[in-house]
């Protein structure tokens, strides 16, 4: 452990670790460009960061980690880049699944799986199966995820349930929440976005209503455990009011 890592660790209250941390992993392309490398090199290094941050988050005691891996808008990228990105879930799970199982991490997916290539779906299904009984950190990958689509699909499902006379109770926040991909998960306490962009980019719009937001100029491939400790430290200095005085 580096000095600065142990120093930051000491500044953090272990009893007030944010239960759910969500991350927008931005800046892989810019990281590569600044080094004169192809975008794929940025994505590959981005996966290394995912490995490291998942390990560290689970050791820190974070209960749910949600990572925005691929948005519904990302299909507009060039075909070669989409193909490359779609090879990453399999690569990651192939190398990490044994460790995730050992560390009691449970893999979850939010997003529409319908458009994902068959091999990706198969690899993820295996990940969900092999970790389904785990009770440690939930590692939640947002893949082909878009928040407005999620909300519209929830509304459609409620209309359909009502048509079939199966709507359980009045339409309120609790019922609506139960139709989202994130049903059963707590709302994020902390959102981290890398790479100096100050937007939500159609990520968890409903779920982020009271979330603390934390931004850094650091590109995702350079994001490390010390940055995460800094974000958690800042989180612990803030006073959350949830709309109350
Ligand atoms: C992707 C690496 C991180 C930076 C952002 C873009 C590139 C991990 C996954 C993944 C997804 C599902 C899963 C296991 C791993 C991933 C995509 C891109 C599409 F079950 N990283 N990563 N998926 N990047």
Boltz pocket constraint, residues with backbone or C-beta under 6 A from the ligand:
constraints:
  - pocket:
      binder: B
      contacts: [[A, 25], [A, 28], [A, 42], [A, 43], [A, 46], [A, 47], [A, 50], [A, 68], [A, 69], [A, 70], [A, 85], [A, 86], [A, 88], [A, 89], [A, 90], [A, 92], [A, 93], [A, 107], [A, 108], [A, 124], [A, 127], [A, 141], [A, 143], [A, 220]]
      max_distance: 6.0
